[in-house]
Amino acid sequence: MIMLSLQDDLSKLTTWSEKWQMLFNTNKCKVTVMHIGKSQKKYPYYMNNQQLEEVTRERFGYLD
């Protein structure tokens, strides 16, 4: 199931970031999931036991 695969990848990223002490700011993390049709269920995704906000689009800032 794709939902489980995506959550598993997020969990692996979190474990990696903790190991290398490069933690994610989960308040700034968002998830965009492409849904095919309106009947498809939406699932929550988590990092560090915090549910990520789902957005339809996101504007990225520029790095200085």
Summary of the structure (lengths in Angstrom):
residues: 64
radius of gyration: 13.4
end to end distance: 39.2
largest distance: 41.9
contacts: 104
relative contact order: 0.20
helix: 28%
strand: 12%
